[in-house]
Amino acid sequence: MNSKYNSSIKKLLLTTPIDRKLYLSKRKIRIKNILKNLDLDKNQIPTIHVVGTKGKGSTAAIISSILKESNYTTGLFTSPHLTKITERIRINFKPITQNDFCISFNKTWKKIKSKHTNLLGGTSFFEAIMIIALWHFKNKKTNIQILEAGIGGKHDSTNFINPILTLITNISLDHQKTLGDTIEKISLDKSGAIKENIPVISAPQTKTALNIIKKKTEQTNSSLNYVPKYIKITSRKTTDRYQSFTATTQTNEYNIKTSLLGKYQVENISLSILAAEKLVQKNYKISKQNIENGIAKTTWDGRLQIITKHKNKYFIDGAHNFHSTIRLIESLKEINKKKFILIFGVSSGHLYKNSIKSLASISKEIYFVKSRHPKAVPTSNFTKIINTTKTTYYKYPDVKSALIKLNNQNENILITGSLAIAGEALEYLNNITPELYPYL
């Protein structure tokens, strides 16, 4: 990392609210004030807001690719990153350069950390990097921007931008300490992103989540476009390299071929197709071919990504809650009939007991690891859980050491538990120099 970039990243990552209570209660006024001072509240770039539990990043990436294919200059803000912070801010899918990151940081930092901001509770890393992204998108004259929410909806930093579309991916249990311990509570928070008279497009949901979303759209006079009602999937075929299917909407029939694997990606793609059709209704020039080609060209690392190297086949997925683990296992069984060697680690804040037990059923042995993430769970926490499954296990200090141990084994190796684990696996397998933050 160059020194200016390293200094900027350090300041960002060490940014925490001064007063947590004020930070939460004054978030709306604080963000609006910062945006106004940066002239980001005028001539606002049309925004697509993506909320939900799983599939937000993939969905945002697919829509970005469709818009790029349609010749729109498209800003994309996602989180978390896999190997480098610059992945979070992209234009036409290209991550921001370190030089442009420093420019955006320098243009926004004084406003982000102003005395007035501090009087309103101060700011956080996520809030700050979102503002940096918004300034970058404006500076580069993007036509449209896609913002992926962090962990919530109603109180998320991204929720204070007025969108032209609100997309809700599948809602499941996650971040219970922050959002609530039931689907109902989490759905209430996520549906807080729904705005007055703004179209809502939702992926398949549980009955509880769907009822809450429906109620919120009625209260806000928003139209609800529900994927199972508006799109039909047929002729699905899948291999370990791609899946194909026909997606039929009320206006078109799409022949989809994608390297995004798993049944859950069919849902994310369907959500994106309906979003693109809704944009067409808003006079965006997006053709059927743009949609098919945009989906075909979408790649999104760390989501059921398969790499063949060192005489092994690696299956890498950042599944970090029980629901996503079950969907991962379901998808793996479609493309691989053999048992795996599992490399597993998680970050705190996610329930992992049931995930480990379920993954053990498709694993002949398990390598427990700990990522560099400051919230990574120690491998000792997994011992009692795995002992109940009678699966052979080993503990390794990090992802790399486990991968080195397994080189040249002619095995199928599944790497999952968190995006931090997936990212460190990709660093090793793709020879990526790690972006280290020793001060955390």
PERA-V527768 format. One record per backbone hydrogen bond with DSSP energy under -1.0 kcal/mol. CO is the residue of the C=O (numbers start at 0). NH is the residue of the N-H. E is the energy in kcal/mol with one decimal. If there is no record, write none. Layout:
{{CO/NH/E} {CO/NH/E}}
This chain:
{{1/5/-2.8} {2/6/-2.3} {3/7/-2.2} {4/8/-2.8} {5/9/-2.2} {6/10/-2.1} {7/11/-2.2} {8/12/-3.0} {9/13/-1.7} {11/14/-1.7} {18/22/-3.0} {19/23/-1.9} {20/24/-2.4} {21/25/-2.8} {25/29/-2.5} {26/30/-2.8} {27/31/-2.2} {28/32/-1.9} {29/33/-2.3} {30/34/-2.8} {31/35/-2.3} {32/36/-2.4} {33/37/-1.4} {34/39/-3.5} {35/38/-1.6} {45/144/-2.6} {46/163/-3.3} {46/164/-1.0} {47/146/-2.7} {48/166/-3.2} {49/148/-2.9} {50/168/-2.9} {54/58/-2.5} {55/59/-2.7} {56/60/-2.4} {57/61/-2.4} {58/62/-2.4} {59/63/-2.3} {60/64/-2.3} {61/65/-2.3} {62/66/-2.5} {63/67/-2.4} {64/68/-2.4} {65/69/-1.0} {66/71/-2.5} {67/70/-1.8} {72/142/-2.7} {72/143/-1.4} {73/91/-2.7} {74/145/-2.6} {75/89/-2.4} {76/147/-2.5} {83/86/-1.8} {84/87/-2.0} {85/88/-1.2} {87/77/-1.8} {88/95/-2.8} {89/75/-2.8} {90/93/-1.9} {93/90/-2.1} {96/100/-2.4} {97/101/-2.1} {98/102/-2.0} {99/103/-2.6} {100/104/-2.7} {101/105/-2.6} {102/106/-1.9} {103/107/-1.2} {104/108/-2.5} {107/111/-2.3} {108/112/-2.3} {110/113/-1.1} {113/117/-2.2} {114/118/-2.0} {116/121/-2.3} {117/120/-1.6} {120/17/-1.8} {120/18/-1.6} {123/127/-2.5} {124/128/-2.8} {125/129/-1.9} {126/130/-1.8} {127/131/-2.1} {128/132/-2.1} {129/133/-2.4} {130/134/-2.3} {131/135/-2.2} {132/136/-2.6} {133/137/-2.0} {134/138/-2.7} {135/139/-2.0} {136/141/-2.3} {137/140/-1.5} {143/74/-2.5} {144/47/-2.5} {145/76/-2.7} {146/49/-2.7} {155/158/-1.8} {156/159/-1.1} {157/160/-1.0} {164/48/-2.5} {165/200/-2.4} {166/50/-3.1} {167/202/-2.8} {169/52/-2.0} {169/53/-1.8} {174/177/-1.1} {174/178/-3.0} {175/179/-1.9} {181/185/-2.3} {182/186/-2.8} {183/187/-2.1} {184/188/-1.8} {185/189/-2.8} {186/190/-2.9} {188/153/-2.4} {188/191/-1.1} {189/192/-1.8} {190/193/-1.9} {194/197/-1.6} {198/165/-2.3} {199/224/-2.9} {200/167/-2.8} {201/226/-2.9} {205/209/-2.8} {206/210/-2.3} {207/211/-1.7} {208/212/-2.4} {209/213/-2.9} {210/214/-2.3} {211/215/-2.1} {212/216/-2.4} {213/217/-2.1} {214/218/-2.1} {215/219/-1.5} {216/221/-2.8} {219/196/-2.7} {222/199/-3.1} {224/201/-2.2} {225/228/-1.5} {225/229/-1.9} {226/230/-1.7} {231/247/-2.8} {233/245/-3.1} {236/243/-2.7} {241/238/-2.8} {242/257/-2.6} {243/236/-2.8} {244/255/-2.8} {245/233/-2.4} {246/253/-3.2} {247/231/-2.4} {251/248/-2.9} {253/246/-2.5} {255/244/-2.0} {257/242/-2.4} {262/266/-1.2} {263/267/-1.7} {264/268/-2.7} {265/269/-2.4} {266/270/-2.4} {267/271/-1.9} {268/272/-2.4} {269/273/-2.3} {270/274/-1.8} {271/275/-2.5} {272/276/-2.4} {273/277/-2.0} {274/278/-2.0} {275/279/-1.9} {276/280/-1.6} {278/283/-2.4} {279/282/-2.0} {283/285/-1.3} {286/290/-2.0} {287/291/-2.3} {288/292/-3.0} {289/293/-2.5} {290/294/-2.0} {291/295/-2.1} {292/296/-1.8} {294/297/-1.1} {301/317/-2.0} {304/315/-3.3} {306/313/-3.4} {308/311/-2.4} {309/407/-2.4} {311/308/-2.1} {312/412/-2.9} {313/306/-2.2} {314/414/-3.1} {315/304/-2.8} {320/324/-2.0} {321/325/-2.4} {322/326/-2.1} {323/327/-2.1} {324/328/-2.7} {325/329/-2.3} {326/330/-2.0} {327/331/-2.8} {328/332/-2.1} {331/335/-2.0} {339/363/-2.8} {340/413/-2.4} {341/366/-3.8} {342/415/-2.2} {343/368/-2.7} {345/376/-2.7} {351/355/-2.5} {352/356/-1.9} {353/357/-2.2} {354/358/-2.6} {355/359/-2.2} {358/361/-1.4} {359/362/-1.2} {361/339/-2.8} {364/341/-2.6} {365/393/-2.4} {366/343/-2.3} {367/395/-3.1} {372/375/-2.4} {374/347/-3.3} {377/380/-1.6} {378/381/-1.7} {381/385/-2.4} {382/386/-1.9} {385/388/-1.7} {391/365/-2.4} {393/367/-3.1} {397/401/-1.2} {398/402/-2.3} {399/403/-2.7} {400/404/-1.8} {401/405/-1.3} {403/406/-1.2} {410/312/-2.6} {411/340/-2.3} {412/314/-3.3} {413/342/-3.3} {414/316/-2.5} {415/344/-1.3} {417/421/-2.0} {418/422/-2.8} {419/423/-2.0} {420/424/-1.8} {421/425/-2.1} {422/426/-2.0} {423/427/-1.6} {424/428/-2.7} {425/429/-2.4} {426/431/-2.3} {436/439/-1.8}}
